[in-house]
Amino acid sequence: MDIKLVNKLKAILRYSDVFTDEATLHTYSYDSTCLEPVIPEVVVFPNSQEELGKVVRVLSQEGYAITVRGSGTNLSGGTIPAKQKGAVIVTTRLNKILEINLDDLYARVEPGVITFNLAKEVEKYGLFYPPDPGSQKVSTMGGNVAENAGGLRGLKYGVTGHYVMGLTFFDSFGELVKTGSKTVKCVSGYNLSSFMVGSEGTLGVISEITLKLIPKPSFAKSMLVIFDDIEKASFSVSDIIRHKIVPCTLEFLDNFTIRCVEQFRKTGLPIDAEAMLLIELDGHKSQVEEEFIQIEKILKKNGARLIKIAKNSLEKEAIWQARRDALPALARIRPSTILEDVTVPRSKIPEMIKAIQYIQQKYSLQLGIFGHVGDGNLHPTILTDIRDKEEFIKVEQAIDELFENCLTLEGTISGEHGIGIAKLKYMPKEFPKGTLVFSSRLKKAVDPKNILNPGKLVFRQF
Amino acid sequence: MKQRKLIELVCLLKQLDDDLIKCMKCGMCQAVCPLYKTSFMEPDVARGKLVLISHLVNELISSPEKVSKIVNKCLLCGSCAANCPSGVDVVKIFLKTRVIIAKFFKLSFVERLILRDIVAKPRLFEAIFNIAARTQKLFVQEQNPTLGSASCKIPFLTMLKDRHFVPPKKNTFHKQMAQKQSISEKNKIGIFAGCLVDKFFPEIGLSIVKILDELEMGYLVPDTQICCGIPAISSGDLQSFKSMVAQLINLYPVDELDYIVTPCASCTSTLKKIWPMFLKEFNEQQQEKILSISAKVMDISEFLIQKTNVAKKFKTHINSEQKIKITYHDPCHLKKSLNIYKEPRQIIKLNSRYELVEMQDSDACCGMGGSFNLKHYEISKEIGLKKLENIIKTEAKVIATSCPACMLQLIDMLSHRNVDIMVRHPIQILQEEKSCGPHRKI
């Protein structure tokens, strides 16, 4: 270990905030992606934005590759450290909500604030921070911005990026950069906030985030719908939107997933159903009720077998429990779970589902599909055992084919999980050479030493 | 560690591979781990520990000493397992790892002395407590009479630090019961008080007896108290654990009993969950007894609500204007391990003098974690003080919980802040109704 670096870091941080021992380093060698771990050389825990800046400067001077990590829950390898001279900066202790402004409707937070905690806190004031990624109970805001995290409410409310009004971040030299504003309108200079959103830690180290808040809708209503036919279910989805109704959530579970959930929770879900839709509308009561009647008509017209409307909060809770159970129920079937997030234009959902089913049969895999069908974001979930090398080769081939199909349908290889290491090789398939060259030139200009999360999202040379 | 030893360690840990592989590293355990919330560091949370064990198994780690320390620094509260999307049996993995690791890193002298030479030998254990109870005036000073807490006057007993503890009682539960056994023909209930109730809170045991008398049920209290084994197995001391279990299974005429009830969440969980985990360590005859006891053990509240007519017999309808506010803390070993949380509340509600108010995060760990409290007192206290805040916010006059270990921790926290909130077991709340009449003031 580089004693000089450690001494410099220990001069900035408390002695107990710098780790170089084997065991601790191993606990920062992975994220939630099914990839080989990479052991960093040092792990540091800054306690303030000031310390964060100093740490970035020192690591930059010493030529260390910086991987910033919040709760390490991302699904594309974005927080797996670099293979050489890897340093991990953990932001979990920068977890203060600095301001909730009720007049100008924004919140200022440090990057380590937990998404769910922010949502709960602003709710106390009748405000709403809508993005709700699956990992919201543990994911950090810094990670959400860096990965442009989505969630169940994407269809109506958009994703994390739509709520970022401004940022401060440290560039690859440790220089403080401030971008955006507390105003609704701001066109001063490059839109560097958008530049940082979804950049996966390759352009700067986020130190503070200003987020837009909106008033909390006063009323919400949920329903569960059963179909005997996937195509009818997905046609209904498009039909609802064609009628200018935008539910806040529109989720889908396929037959395999329904069966797993029923086996797991035993609440009497029909195991012969081909598809299940879970729909929630929110807004003013009269509008929600009116739209609900309209939706019911549309669903009946399209051949829904059963429509169950939650009459009270308990029934509503039970409906969403089924959705929350989807991943846990699937995950228990086999030792390993590979969660993908192919996304296509909403109208192409039936074709995408057909393609997934074809791939599942071709490679004879155990695979469940659930996801945010309202925004075209599907989670085909492959159940396997990573120790079974032979099967794993099939899994990898299936994923390749999944992406090819998704691109043919004018979709994207990642709706919300990010590119990281896991999907970098598919980037040339989605974008023309120009896009990749432009991206790598940008990266080179901003990070000439290639020390900000190298190897992720963007090619160094193209 | 020498290469040969390391290989041996890896071989033994390999048996856990099928359990380890289930962790998909989603990190959801970070949301519920009480220890993680004090440090925000991955080695403190289940995912970090599971990865370290599997990196040991996959021969990626060369020095297991620190891994051993990290795996041992855990409350074993099971919050992670109860909330794990893929159902990883975290507690089982950690206990088995501790047992394997203990073969390579010897237990400390104090641990060995306490577990093997004292706790595993019931008579000696009792004799020592007896002396302590009789001579406590010499080294104990009273702290808070409402809570019955005390602290240590003599600085050399460093293990006690600045704890406010409950002094051991001279008259243990089983001694008080020596003259009074009742086995009716109709029902036969074994009472397993657990060491803490036996020695520190005998009044809880007596409450059970009075309630069973009232319900006209027969019961049996053995003439010795033997440890359920959790302190030993938590330290990875399989030898002492086996010795304790082997003695305990012979203490009860299992075949003659309908149920065995306990007022201790940790004991219940140990007998029901941990004993079967280590079944293979015992001979065939012992295995049979272990399974039979494990099947018959019930938490006392669960037993009373499900198997007796306590609700009819004890329900009172006193419309006292000023009800006493009471709040309930869910012991991890009852709610997260056994999913029992309704029954203790039902028991409390039977006493109409009380009004049950829920605290925020009633199932958050109190920070006790048995030996964790002894080894990491400062962290244990930090977690406990968070619990305390939530209790105080309810403005309750009484905090009830179904585990004497949690009670000890709550008393320590309350006494340090000098807060006059009484700590009770739900059973005491129920029995108070019968014995004290409606007008007793708190």
Interface residues (C-beta under 8 A of the other chain):
Chain A: D21 E22 A23 T24 H26 T27 Y28 S29 Y30 D31 S32 T33 C34 P37 I39 F45 S71 G72 T73 V90 T92 R93 N95 G112 F116 S135 K137 V138 L327 P328 A331 R332 P335 S336 T337 D385 I386 R387
Chain B: D18 I21 K22 M24 K25 C26 G27 M28 Q30 A31 F40 M41 E42 P43 G48 V51 L52 H55 L60 I61 S62 S63 K66 V67 K69 I70 P85 S86 G87
